[in-house]
Every structure is written in structure tokens, then in C-alpha cells.
Amino acid sequence: MDLEDVRSEIEHMRVQVGRQRKEILQLQRAGISTASAELLLVRMLARIEGLCAERDRLKKEQDGPMKGRVLGGRSW
């Protein structure tokens, strides 16, 4: 999976989380148990955290070791 794929998946999952939260609110208003929906939400949020970690790792690999350094600059 490349960086853009991971970013796209994060965005998709964030939209899904928003929908899940709205669904939980609807269930709560209707007086229906939300335990399973809340567990799904927790798993979705954990998936997003994992994707964000993967994104950060890929960004570091892409930036390379010289990121933030000026050529010919002092190394103090």
C-alpha cells in the first residue's frame, strides 16, 4: 500500500466513523442497545490509528534521511 492509498483509506474510514456515530445516536434516541455498534466504532477507530501510524512510517521513508537539512549547512 502506498502513501496515497493509506491517506485515501483514512479519509474513507473517517467518513464511515461519522456515519457510525450518527447511527449510534439514532439507536440511543430509539432506546435500542448500542453496545455492538459502539464496539464496531472502537474497532474502526483502532483501524484508523493503525493507518495513521502506517502513513507516518511511509512519510518518513519517502522523506529520506536529509529532510530538513540545508546542503552545505553547518552540522552543529
C-alpha positions in Angstrom: 0.0 0.0 0.0 1.5 3.4 -0.9 1.1 6.7 0.9 -1.8 7.9 -1.2 -3.7 4.6 -0.7 -3.3 4.9 3.0 -4.4 8.5 3.0 -7.5 7.6 1.0 -8.3 4.7 3.3 -8.0 7.0 6.3 -10.4 9.5 4.8 -12.9 6.8 3.9 -12.7 5.3 7.4 -13.3 8.8 8.9 -16.5 9.2 6.9 -17.6 5.7 8.0 -16.9 6.7 11.6 -19.1 9.7 11.2 -21.9 7.6 9.9 -21.5 5.1 12.7 -21.7 7.8 15.3 -24.9 9.1 13.7 -26.3 5.6 13.7 -25.5 5.2 17.4 -27.3 8.4 18.2 -30.4 7.2 16.3 -30.3 3.9 18.2 -30.0 5.7 21.5 -32.9 8.0 20.7 -35.0 4.9 19.9 -34.0 3.3 23.2 -32.2 0.4 21.5 -29.0 -1.1 22.9 -25.9 0.4 21.2 -23.3 -2.0 22.7 -22.5 -3.8 19.4 -22.5 -0.5 17.4 -20.1 1.0 20.0 -17.8 -2.0 19.8 -17.7 -1.6 16.0 -16.9 2.1 16.4 -14.0 1.2 18.7 -12.6 -1.2 16.1 -13.0 1.4 13.4 -11.1 4.0 15.4 -8.3 1.5 16.1 -8.1 0.8 12.4 -7.7 4.5 11.7 -4.9 4.7 14.3 -3.1 1.9 12.7 -3.5 3.5 9.3 -2.2 6.8 10.6 0.9 5.0 12.0 1.4 3.4 8.6 1.0 6.7 6.9 3.6 8.3 9.2 6.0 5.4 8.6 5.6 5.8 4.8 6.1 9.5 5.0 9.4 9.0 6.9 10.6 6.5 4.3 9.6 8.9 1.5 11.3 12.0 3.0 14.7 10.3 3.4 17.4 11.0 5.9 18.3 14.5 4.6 14.9 16.1 5.3 15.2 19.4 6.9 18.9 19.9 6.3 20.4 22.6 4.1 23.1 21.5 1.7 26.4 22.9 2.8 25.0 24.0 6.1 26.7 23.7 9.4 26.2 20.5 11.4 26.2 21.8 14.9 
